[in-house]
Amino acid sequence: MRPEWLREPADVNALVAHLWSTTAHKVDGVLEVGGVAVTDLVATHGSPAYVLDEADFRRRARAFRDAFAGADVYYAGKAFLCTTIARWINEEGLCLDVCTGGELAVAERADFPMERVGLHGNNKSLGELAKAIEIGVGRIIVDSFDEIDRLAALTRELGRTARVMLRVTAGVEAHTHEFIATAHEDQKFGFSISSGDAFEAARRVTGTDGLELLGLHSHIGSQIFDTAGFEVATRRVLALHARISDEIGVALPQLDLGGGFGIAYTTQDDPSDPAQLAIELTKIVTEECRSREIPVPHLSIEPGRAIVGPAMCTVYEVGTVKEVALDGGHSRAYVSVDGGMSDNIRTALYGADYSATVASRVTGAEARLSRVVGKHCESGDIVVRDEFLPVDIQVGDLLAVPGTGAYCRSMASNYNHVLRPPVISVNDGEMSVVLRRETLDDLLATDVAMGDLES
Ligand SMILES: Cc1ncc(COP(=O)(O)O)c(C=O)c1O
C-alpha cells in the first residue's frame, strides 16, 4: 500500500533537511523559514500561502552562476516569475528566459536588461515578436519555419536585426533517471535534426538579411538527474553545428543546452549540484568539439526548477480529516487542506510526488500513511499522494509542503473559482508580499456581464 521508496519516519516531527530550503527548520514543532514562523506568517497573511526563502533562492542562483562562470545562466521564468524574482535574478548576474509576451512584460516592468533576455515559444505571435525586436531582446529562440518568415518580414519592416537561436530536437527525451534516444521526437517543439529540418532552418536564417544566427538550442526534458541524456543530445547538436560550419560557412558562436536539472521532491530523488553539472556538461561539450576539431562555442543553460523549486514551500490549513476504509482491512487518512490542484497541479498533471509535515506544533503521536488532498471538486485533486503524518493530525493544524517553487504558482488556476494564494518572501525574520492573495473582486473583474445583473 505504501510506495516502496517511502519509509516510516523515526520522528514524524523531523524535517528531511534536503527537501527544504536551507533556512527551514522547526522550533518546538513550528516550521520557521527565513527566520519567520509559519504560524506568524499565516496569522498575518492567511492560508494557504507560498513561502519564498529569499536567501535560498539567491544562493541557488549564485551557485549556478559561479559553477558556470564561463557560460551564461538563463533563469527559466516559466518555473516562477514576478518582478521581485526578475530583480533578484538580475542582481545575482543571471540572464532570463521568457516564453510569452506576458513573461516579457514582467521582465520589462522589473527593468530587466533586455540584452540578457531570451524569448522562447513555439507559437509566438507577430505582436510578441515585434515587441521583442523593438525593446532589444538579446535572443529569440526560433521554433518553426513560419516564425522565420514572420521574423524576416518584421525585421525588414522595422529596419532592425534580430539575433536568433534555433531550437532543435535531438531525438532525446529525458525525465528523471531515464532517457530515450531515438531518431525522431514526436512533439511540438523545435526543428528535427534527423529529418533535415534543423539544417534547412539554419540555411534559411543565415540567408536572411536582418537575422543573425547565434547558435543552436536544445532542451531535452525535466527533472533530469544525470548527464547521459545531455551527452547524446550534445553530440547530435554539435554534429549539426559542425555541418553548418562546413556547408554554410558560418561558425556559430553559441550553444544552449537548456534546463531540466532535477531537484529532490521526496527521498527518492538525488540531484547533482551545479558544480558537478558544470564539470560534466563542460567536459561533454569540449571533448565533442575537440574530436570534431571545431572551436568550443559559448555555452548557456536554462535552469528554472533547480533554482526556485526548493526555495518555496506551501503552507495550508487542515480543514477535515477522514479515515477511509480500503480493501483488505486497510484504511487511509484523507487530510483535506484549504488549497489543492489550483495551487499545485503537478501531482494531478504529472503524477508528481511531494512530501508534507505538520508545521504548527509538535506531536508525540505515531505516524500513519496519509494522503493530502485539496478542496476542489475532483477526486484527482491530490497534493501529496503518500506521506506519513501523525495520527493526531486535526482540523486547524498547519501543513507545509516543500519544493513547491517551480511550476506551482506559475501553473496555478482559479478552478472552482478558488483564489490564488499569495507569495510571501521571508528573509532574516522579515516577511514581504511578493504577490498578494487574489480577491473575489479580482475574480469577478473579468466578468463584464455582471453589470447587466446589477442594472
Ligand atoms: C526551453 C526550456 N528551457 C528551460 C526550461 C526549464 O526547465 P526546468 O525548470 O526543468 O529547469 C524549460 C522547461 O520546460 C524549457 O522548455
The ligand as a Tripos MOL2 file, in Angstrom:
@<TRIPOS>MOLECULE
LIG
   16    16     1     0     0
SMALL
NO_CHARGES

@<TRIPOS>ATOM
      1 C1         13.2960   25.5910  -23.3570 C.3       1 LIG1
      2 C2         13.2640   25.3850  -21.8940 C.ar      1 LIG1
      3 N1         14.2900   25.8060  -21.1490 N.ar      1 LIG1
      4 C3         14.3120   25.6440  -19.8130 C.ar      1 LIG1
      5 C4         13.2680   25.0330  -19.1610 C.ar      1 LIG1
      6 C5         13.3440   24.9130  -17.6600 C.3       1 LIG1
      7 O1         13.2890   23.6080  -17.2220 O.3       1 LIG1
      8 P1         13.4990   23.3180  -15.6560 P.3       1 LIG1
      9 O2         12.6220   24.2300  -14.9170 O.co2     1 LIG1
     10 O3         13.1080   21.8820  -15.5060 O.co2     1 LIG1
     11 O4         14.9520   23.5660  -15.3850 O.co2     1 LIG1
     12 C6         12.1740   24.5460  -19.8910 C.ar      1 LIG1
     13 C7         11.0650   23.8750  -19.2080 C.2       1 LIG1
     14 O5         10.1130   23.4110  -19.7430 O.2       1 LIG1
     15 C8         12.1670   24.7280  -21.2990 C.ar      1 LIG1
     16 O6         11.1480   24.3150  -22.0410 O.3       1 LIG1
@<TRIPOS>BOND
     1     1     2 1
     2     2     3 ar
     3     2    15 ar
     4     3     4 ar
     5     4     5 ar
     6     5     6 1
     7     5    12 ar
     8     6     7 1
     9     7     8 1
    10     8     9 2
    11     8    10 1
    12     8    11 1
    13    12    13 1
    14    12    15 ar
    15    13    14 2
    16    15    16 1
@<TRIPOS>SUBSTRUCTURE
     1 LIG1         1 GROUP 0 **** ****
